[in-house]
Amino acid sequence: MTKKKKSASGAATKKVSTTETGHAKNLANFETLIIDCQGFGTAYNPSNSAITITALQTIYTNATNALTDITLKNNTLSHTINTREVLFTPLKSLATQIMAALLASGANTETMLNAKTINRKIQGSRATKKIAASTTTPTTTPTGGGTTPTPTPTATTTPTPSPEKTAPTTTTVVPHSISTAQLSYDNLVAHFQDLVNYVSLYPAYNPNEANLKVAALNTTAASYTTANNAVKTAQNALHTSMATRTTVLYNPTTGMIHIAKEVKAYVKSAFGASSPQFKEVNKIHFKEVVTGKPRKHRKKK
């Protein structure tokens, strides 16, 4: 949840997360509670070891560390997301270069059609129009004797390319319709590796350009996998850190908020409901903050 702060002129300014500020506010208020209890001197002497001054200070330290760790994990996640974004930027253009190199190596029509099926998934485009698998497509016979309807087989992801440079075969390979929903990073990694695997099966594919050679492409594909996995690792670390914060601050029996309630109850019992001591601590407010998904990380412009 976010809200807009307003400047002195009343204009809306930067959005601030009320969830994150809520955690910080609870922590600050807990520190105030400890200071008040310390101010009571030896009169603050609970039998419950969980709400002694020493115990409260330990809880405060743990809560501070939990919030700090989330900030660090958020920063790490932002960094890995930006790193992945930069690394993946040339992926589509590199796939286009690979396709051109494959064609230049003498690949025949069927080989190129199969490669285009994979490349379309990388580019996020679809075939010119949807064609059902059962549709028959007329193909020209090699002798020029008219057309003969031939059942259209569907394309596989990594078919074995034809190594020879020959005229088109009578079988037309029709790629599946490609959904733009396949453009997640996981799918981009998989599709790029499919393309690399495919061209590696074609013996004539051996461009002189170093970055287009199969060995270099496999190294590039591995770097995509590494960068993508780094983001997943950072996301998991953040989720773990958020779970720790929830436990430290909001556990129903040992969390900071629950302990604060016990402190107030003790002060009320020790000094009286109408005492200035209880009135002082009772006005310190704590709020159960609903913890949900991590904040969205925007890529750097």
N, C-alpha and C positions, 0 to 999 in steps of 0.2 A: 504494500500500500504506500502511495506517495501523496504528498500535498505540495502546493505551490506556496512559497513564502512571498510576501509582498514587501516591496521597498517602501521607504518613507513616502514616496509619491503615490503609492497604491498600485504600482505596476507589478505584474507577476514576474518573478525571477526564477532561478533554478529550482527544479523539483528536488525535494529532499525525501528520502525514504523514512517514513514514520516507523517502520518496523525496526530498522537498524538504530534509529535515534531512541526508540523505545527501550531497547536493550541497554544502551548507554545510559539512559536516564535512570533505569532501575539500578544500575551499578553505582551511579553517582549518589543516588538516594540511600543506597545501602551503606556507602562510606559515611554519609551524614548520620545515619543511625548509629554506626560504630562510635563516631565522635561524641554523640550525645550520651551514649552509654558510658563511655570513658569519663565524661564529665560528671557522672553521678558518683564517681569515686568508689570507695569500698562498699557503699550502699547497694551497688549493683553486684549481687553475689548469687547468681542462679545455681541451683543444684543440678540442673540439666547441663551436662558438659558440652552439648552441641551449641549452646548459646553463650558460652563464656567469651570474654573479649578475645582471647587467643584463638578460639574456634572461629569467631566471626572474622577475624583478620585473615585466617587461612582461606575461608570461603571467598572473601573479597579478592585475595590474590589469585585463586583458581578461576574466578569469574573474569578478572582482568585478563589473565592469560588466555582464556577461551575466546574472548572478544578480539584480542590482538591476533590470535592465530587465524581467525576467520579473515581478518584484513589481509594478512600475509597470503593466505590461500587464495583469496579473491585476486590479489595482485599477480600471483603466479599463474592463475587461470587466464587472466587477461593477457599476460605475456605469451603464453603458449598458443592462445587463440590468434593473436596477432602474428606470431611467428608462422603458424600454419597458413594463415591467409596470404602472407607474402610468398611463401614457398609454392602454394597452389596457384598463384596468379598466372604463371605461364603454362599451366598444364594443358589447357585447351589448344593453345597455339602450337605447343610441342606435339600434340596428337595430330594436328593438321600437317605438320612437317613430316611426321612418320608416314602418314597416308601418301604424301607426295613422293617420299623416298621409295615407298613400296611400289607405287605406280612407275616411277622412273627405273626401277630395277627390272621391269619387264613383266610384272604380274598380270595375269589374264583377267578377263571380266569377272569370272566367278570368284576368283581370289579377292578382287577389289570389292565386290558386292558384300562378301562376308566381313571384310575389314570395315566397310562402311557401317554395317550393322552395329559393330562395337563402338565406332567413332561417334555415331549419332547419340549413343547413350552418354558419352563423355561431353559432347557439345550441348546436350539437353534439347535436341531437336527431334522431330519425328519424320517419318517418310512423307512424301508429298501427299498421299492419301492413305487411309486405312484400307487394307486388302485382306479379306478373310482367307484363312488357310486353305479352304476348299475351293477357292476361285481358280479357274483355269486361265492361263495366260498364253496367248498365241505367240509362238516363237518361229523365227524364220529358219527353214531347213538349210543346212550347209550348201545344198545344191541349188537353192533358190527356187525350189518347186512349190511355192505357196507357203501356207502356214498350217501348222498342226497343233491343235490344243493339247497342252501338256499339264497334268496336275502339278500345282505349285507346292513344293516342299517348304516347310518353314526353315529359317536359318538357325543354326546353333551358335552358341557364343564363341567357341574356339574350334571351328572346323579346321581340318588339315588343308592348307592351301595347295593349289596345283603348282608344281615347280616349273612346269614347262610354259613357254610363251606360245600359246596356240590361239586359234580363233575361238570365239565364244562357243560354249557347249549349248546343246538344245534345251538344257534345264535352266530355268530362270529362278534364282534364289530371291525370295521376297522377304525382306527383314520384318520382324515384328514391329508393331506400332510402339513407339517409345514414349513413356510417360515422363514428364519433366520432374515428377516426384522422386525420380531415381537419382537426383543430383545431390544427395547428401554426401558428406565427405567419405563415409564408409563406401558408398557405391562408386564414387569417383576413383578411389584407391583400387577397388576391385576391377572396374572397367579398364583403367589404365594398364593394370597388370595383365588383363586379358589381351589387350592390344599388343603389348610387348611379347607375350607368349605366342600370339598368333604370327606376328612377323618373324619371330625366331624360327618358326617351322618352315619358312620359305627360304630355300638355300641361296637364291639369288639376292636376297636382301642383305647387302653388306656395304652400306654407304661409306664414303670417305670421311664424312663429317663426324668428328669424334663424339659429339653429343647424341648422334642418332644411331650409333652402333649398339648392338643388342646388349653388350656388357654394360655400357653407360646407361642405357635405358633401364636395365634391372637395378642399377645403383640408384637411379632417380626414383624408381618405383618404391624401393626400400626406404628412401628418405621421406616419401609421402606417408608410408605406413608408420614410420617412427614419429613424425610430426603429429599425425592423427591420434596415435596412441598416447602421446604426451598430453594432449588435451583431455583424453578420457581419464588418464591418471590424475591430472589436476582436478578434474570434476569430482572424481571419487574422493580425493583428499579433502575437497571443500565440503562435500556431503558429510564426511566423517567428522570434520571440525564443527559443522553445524549441529550434528547430533550430540557432540560433547557439550557445546554451549547450552543446548536444551536441557541436558541432564544437570549441569552445574547450576543453571539459573532457575529451572522450572520443574525439577523433579518433585513430585508431590510429597515426599517425606524428607528429602535431604537437600533440595534445591534452595537457592538463595532467597527466593520469594517466600517459601514456606518457613524458612528459619526466621525471616523478618517478622512474620506473623507471631511466631513463638516468642520472639523478643518483646514485642508489644504486649503480648499476654502476660509475660512475666513482669514487665514494668507496671502494668495495671494491677497485678496482684500484690506486688511489693510496695507500691507507693499510693495506690488508690485510684479509682476511676476519675476522680475530680482533681487529682494532683497535677501540678505544673509539669512534673516529669512525664506523666502519661500523655498529657495534652501535647507536649513537645514531640514525642515520638509518634503519636497517633496521627499527626498532621503530615508525616512523611509518607507519601503515597507510592505504592508499587502496583504494577499492572502486568497481568499475564499477557505476554505478547505472542500472538500466533505465529509460529515459524513455518514457513512454506518453502517454495522453490528458491534456489539462489537467484540473485539479481541477474538480469540479462547483461551480457558483455558485448559491447559494441565494438566492431573493428575500427581501428584507427584510420582516419582519412589521410 
